[in-house]
Amino acid sequence: MARKLCLVMFALLLVASMAFAGGAAETGGKETLSIWCGYPEMEAFYKYAAAEYQKTHPNVEFNIVTHPLREFEQKLSATIPSNTVADIIDVSVYANQKFIEAGFMPKMPANVDQFVKAPGRYSDFALKNNMYKGDVYGVPFFQGRTSLFYNTEMFAEAGLSGPPKTMSEMYEYAKKLAKYDAAGNLTRAGHSLRISGQGSGVAEKWWFVLYPMGGTIISEGKAPGTYHAGYNNDAGRNALKFYVDAVHKDNWDDHKIKHDAEAFQLGQAAMFFRESWVIGDTAAKAPNLKYDTALVPSDARWGRITNIQNLYVTKAAKNPDLAWDFVLFMVNDANQQWMLDNVGWLPARADVKLDEIIARKPQFKAFIASEPGYEEFGYIPIGPFDELMTRLAERLVTAFLDSSLVDNPAGIAKVISDAAAETNQILQRYNMFGE
């Protein structure tokens, strides 16, 4: 009897140990962590961090997959509900919030929660914009802050001594910096705007101009937890006019030429708004480019967007303890510094020393600047935010193509009013609308 009991106990222990291993026995004692990310430039960081982690965890292997951002977000929509997603995902709050609210994402364990909420580790802004019902689900990883990139050689050539301080001044600078061929076709944008593309990014980039002009995407209603469109006003109309005039009236930007970082690096754009990753990308693709960065120009107010990117461990993780341990490893001081220095994304942590890197690469200064009155704004952590941004972006792309909107305040007002009505309808569908 005692022998049978021992055999039973041994069998139970064997089953328990196999379950704890999460299938490791099938791979010769190795553990595998899968990681998905929507920023291809971050692949270098993940490979570096994985190699460093393996120095003390030689039994851990990694499966790292990066996708273009919109494809990545679509893949999450299919795999998170079906529990076929990676162990760790690197994603922003706005794209993941609907899954958090639907109960598909697990909360952080106590030790990770304690790390994240330690005094001074993260800014109040980072925590507030990453919180749902008092809980933080992901570890803030890096942040997409906006600054103005400008080509210093082009500025000198145009007789401009420094970056523009206001939106109206930036508009005039763009007119001076634009170049045309003999037929009058634009060959160099004075400022490269986001005027085409898919997904919410078009609306986000329009927000860069909208916010200083006094508007925002959604504003809080009188009742807690309610919102309404925050751009059906002079700010929204002025921000749309800014774009329409740039393309169709003064033609310092055009759909027919390259845009964003590629255009800037090729010398086909004198200015544009973007996050700090462009610094790392430019070092690799256009190392001789002469440029600097500056704070976003002001208008009715002054401010920049900050979009927090987070690391989440999913319910699909076979060994969540190991996954969370690697997440904490990725946000340690050394790895956060390596990320800024080698990739260019600004660490989300507020307590990591970056002085030595910034001294060598002064273009980062504008991204860490915190001037009096320079406000920080960003995505509101509610489920429908990504949907309403995507719908707004679709309308903006159409409006940016419409030359009939030049000197047509009634037409611009209708575009803004119709878009705001759709924003409010989406909020109503989620029972979140309130004036």
Buried (B, 14 or more C-beta within 10 A) or exposed (E): EEEEEEEEEEEEEEEEEEEEBBEBEEEEEBBBBBBBBBBEBBBBBBEBBBEBBEEEBEEBBBEBEBBEBBEBBBBBEEBBEEEEBBBBBBBBBBBBBBBBBEEBBBEBEEEBBEBBEEEEBBBEBBBBBBEBEEEBBBBBBBBBBBBBBBBBEBBEEBEBEEBBEEBEBBBBBBBBBBBEEEEEEBEBBBBBBBBEBEBBBBBBBBBBBBBBBBBBBBBBBEEEEBBBBBBBBBBBBBBBBBBBBBBBEBBBBBEEBBBBBBBBBBBBBBBBBBBBBBBBBBBEEBEEBEBBBBBBBBBEBBBBBBBBBBBBBBBBBBBBEBBBBBBBBBBBEEBBBBBBBBBBBBBBBBEBEBEEBBEEBEBBBBBBBEEEEBBBBBBBBBBBBBBBBBBBBBBBBEBBBBEEBBEBEEBBBEBBEEBBEBBBEBBEEBEBBBE
